[in-house]
Amino acid sequence: MADGTKRVFTVNGPAHQIFTEILGKRPDIRFDTLKNDSPDDAATPILAGAHAYQTGSARDELAKKYHAGPELLRRTQSLLIVSTNGAGYDTVNLKACTDAGVLCLNQAGGNKEAVAEHALAMMLSLAKRIVEADKAIRREILDRNVFMGHDLFGQTVGIVGLGNVGKRLAQLCNGLFSMRVISYDPYVSAEVMRQHNAEKVDLDTLMREADFVSISCPLTDETRGMIGESQYALMKPNAYFVTTARGNIHDEKALETALRAKKIAGAGLDVWEKEPPPLDHPLLQFDNVMVSPHTAGVTHEARINMGRIAAEQMLAALDGKRVARVLNPEVWPRYAARFKETFGFAPESGT
């Protein structure tokens, strides 16, 4: 490159202003911000010259044309890096990026404390029937014994996906409440699970034995629709279903059916097929369903942490250094060749 400038853009702003502050300390970095409704004549030159894209991971908040897929890649021929806020990457088409030689990163673990605490808060609120009692006491004088709940102490939590969030949730449940932790994750060994006080089980066993089922895995082709009618049918009638992962992993219609038939005790839902869900969504009509609008990872501390991680990782990648959170390691040979062609030197080998 003639002037050595490395160009980064985002749409609708980064997770936290600290991202902009860190990049702003580098005179060789140009940072541009677009909006969902930015006119094409303003967006086109930014996209055409961009080397890196820091994208949001909430699919319904980001205009489709800015999802990192074939359409955007055709407009960003110089793009080398896509980095997505948090652990999820719903807005990134990994195959298309890999085919184009684009390295994909995330900020896995940056909001693990926030999400794990949110899942635990839902478990506690459901077991103690706090939301049900809160709604009822605002409507009528009631018999407090109607809302008798349960303790978490000594019960079983089943965690689907033992990644950063799952491990932290396991630690909280086991350490605070002496809960038995079982987990389904085909990519984590039984030994690693034991190190985190969890027992490795298959999905059916988890659904049958857990008093609380908590979903903490990413949305992929493998996990899409993974929790449906058959899985809810295995659950205990006094068990609760909680998800802070991604919509479309669980079947919302099947969950509604299970709740209506009183096959399970209730649910805590932070994620939805469409976000936010419409006000007339059937699952919003149940008093024993606790809901939030994909806010599990949205805390002040988590946003600062994700913004900092995103900025530091972005700069490391643009400087040709190794980075840890790579989603498509198989892209490396092509990516490295494109990087060298762009900047005149090869990035450090490996990830």
N, C-alpha and C positions, 0 to 999 in steps of 0.2 A: 504494500500500500504506500502511496506517495506520502501521505501526511501522518501515517501511523495511528489514525483515529479508529477506535473500536466503537461500533454503534450498537446501542442497546435500546429496545423499545418495550413498552408495556401498553396494555389497553385497560382503561378505567383505573389506573394507578396500581402501585405495588401493595403488598399486604400491610406494610407500615412505612412511614416516612423515613425510618432509619435506612431503608434500602437506598433511597435517593440520596441521603446524606453521605453514606459510605461511598457510593459511586461518584458523588460530586467532588470528592477529595482527589480524584484521579483526573489530571488534565488531559489524558489521552482517551477518556471515555466521553462519548456523546450519548445523552439519555433523552429519549423522546417519549411522550405520553399521548396515546390516541384514546378516543372514546368510541363506544359502540356505534354512535351516529356520526363519527367524523366523516366529512365529505371525501370522496375518492381523490379529488385533486390535492388534498392535504395529506391523505394517507399513503398514496402511491409512492412518492419519493422516499418516505420514511421506511416503508416496507422493502423497497427495492435495494436500499443501502444497508439494511440491518444485518448484523452478524449474530445477534442474540435477542431472544424474546423471553421476557418474564411474564408468564401468563397466569391468570386465575384458574382455579380448578373446579369452580362451581359452574356446571354446564349451562344452567338457565340464566345465569347472570352475564354471560359472555355471548355476544352476537355470534351466530354460527360461522360467519365469514372470518372470524378471528380465532376459531378453533384450529389447532395446529394439525391440519389435514391437507389433503391434496390441493384444495382451492387456495389456501393461504400459501402453501409451499410454492405454487406456481408464481405467486406475487413476491416471493422472498428468495430469489435465486442465490443471494449471498449468505443466507442464513446458515449458521453453523451449530447453534445451541438453542434448545428450548428448555426452559426451566419452569416448573409448575409449583405454585404455592402449596404447601402441605404435602401429605403423602399421596393423596389421590391425583389421578391424571385423566379424569373423564374428558377433558378438553383436548387431549393429545392422542392422535392416531399414531401409535408406536410403529406400526408397519410402514406407513407412508413416510414417516420421518427417517426410519432406518433405510428405506429404499433411496431416500434423497441424500443420505450421508449426514444426517443431522443428529447430534448427540442430545439425548433427553435426560434431564435431571429432575429430581424433586427435593423437597425439604423434609423427608421422612424423619419423624422423631421430633420435629420442631414444636409440635403442639401436642405431644403425647400426654403430658400432664393434664392439660385442659380436657382432652377427650376422655381420658381414663376417669378423671374426677366426675365428668358429666355422666358417664355411664353408671358409675357408682351412685351418684346422686339420684338417678332415675330408679335404680334398684332399691335404694332406701325409701324413696318416696312411694314407690309402688307397694313394697312390703308393709310399710306403715300406713298405707292407704291415705296418705296426706292429701293428695289431689282430690280424691273422692270426697273426703271429709270437708275439705275447704269449699268445694262446690256446693255440697249439701247444706252446710251451715249458713251459707248465704241465702238459701232458698226457704229454709224451714227450721223449726225447732226439732231436734232429733235425739234419738237414743244413742249415746256414744258407743254402746256395746255393738251396735250394728256395724261399726267400722273397726272392729278388732282386727289387728294385723299380725305380722310375724316378725321375729327377729332374723337378722342375717346370720348371726353367730352359728357356726357349725353346719350351715347349709352348703349346697353344691352349686357352684357357678360353672357353666360351660361356655368357654370362650372360643369362638370360631375365628381363627386367625391369630397366631401368637407372634405378632410383630412388635413394633415399639409400643403401641397402645395396649395390645393384648398382654404383653409382659408386665407393663406397669399396672394394669387392672388386676392381674393375677397377684402381684405383690401387695396391692392394697387389700384385696379380698382375703388373702391368706394371712397377712400380717395383722390387719385390724380386727378381723372377725373370725379368724381360725376356720375359714371356709375351705372345703375341699375344692380344688381347682382341676377341672378336666378340660382338655383342649383338642380341637380338630384342626390340624394344619398339615397337609401332606408334604410341605416343604421344610418342616422343622422336625428334627430327630427327637426320639424319645429321651435321649440323654440331655439335649438342650432343654427340653421341657422339664425334666427332673431338676435341672439347675435353677429353674424358675418356679419350683414347687407345683408343677402341673403334671397331670397324667395324660399321656397321649392316648386318644380314643378315636374311633371312627365317628362319622357324623351321626349315624343312627343311634349309637350308644349315648352320645352327648345329648341328643334331643330327648331320649328316654329318661336319663338319669339326672339331668340338671334341674334345679329349682329356679335358676335364672339362666336363660340363654342370651349371651351377648355377642353381637356380630362386630368384628374388628378387622375384617379382611378387605382388600381392595376390590373394586368392581372390574372384573375381567370377563372374557368369553367363558371362562371356566366357572366363575362364581355367579354369573347372571342367572337369576331365577333359581338359585340353589336352595332357598328356603321356601317351600311351597306347601300344598295341601298335605302331601305325604309326611313332611317333616313336622308340621303342626300337629298332625294326628298322633305322633309319637310322644308328644309332651304330656307331662302330668297335668291334671286339671287345676292344680294349685301353683303351677309354674308361670313365670313371666318371661316375655320376649322383649329384648332391648336391642336397639341398633343405633350405633353412632358411626356407621361405616359409609355406605352409599345406598341410595335408592336403586331399585331394580335387582338387588341381591335377594330381597324378600318379595314375595308375591302379596301385594296389598289386598287384592280381592280374596285370596285364600285366608289371609289373616282376619279380614272382616268376618268371613264365614265361621272361622274357629271361635272368634270372640262372641259372635251372636249365638252360637250353639253352646257357649260356656265350656268349650273344650280346654281353654287355658284361662288363667286368672286375670290377665291383663297384659299391657304392652307399654313400652317407652320408646317413642319414635322421634329421632332427630333428623332423619333423612327420608326422602320421598321420591317417587317416580317423577313428579313435577314439583319444582320448588319455586316459591312456597306452594303448598297444596291449596286447592280452591276451598273457599269457606264452606261449601256444601259437601266436602269430602266425607264419605261415610265413616271413616275412622275417627273423625273429629267429633262424632256424636256420642261416643262411649265415655262415660265418666271414669271407667277404669283404664283408659288410655291416656298416658301422659305424653305431651307433644312439645316439640321445639322446632324452630325453622332452620335446621342445619347450623346451630350455634355452638355445638359441643367444643369445637376448636377455636371459637371466637372469644378469647379473653385478651385483656391488655398485655399480659405477660407473653402469651402465645404469639400474638401478632408481632411484638418486638423481636422475639426469638426467631420467628420465621423470616422476618425481614432481614435480620442480621445474617442468618445462615444463607439466605438466597443471595445477598450481595457478596458475601465472602466467597461463596462457591462460584458465583458468576465470574468474579474477577479472577479467581484461581484458574478457571477453565479458559478464560480469554488470555491469560498469561501463559497458557500451555502447561500448567501444573496438573498433577493428578487430582481427581475429585472422587468422593466416596459414593455419592448417591446417584449412580447411573442406572437408568431404566432399561437401556438397550445396549449392553456391552458388545454385542455382536457387530455394532456399527463401527467399531473403533478403526479398523484399517482404512475404510473409505473416509471416515471423518478426519483421521489424521492426515490423509493425503490432501483433502480439501483445506484443512487448517493451514498446512504448509504452503499451499498454493496462494492462500489469502495473505498470510502474515510473514511468509519467508522463512519460517523455522518450524520444526516438527514439535508437536506437544509431547510431553513425557509419556512413555509407553505404559500401558496398563491403566487401570482405574481403581 
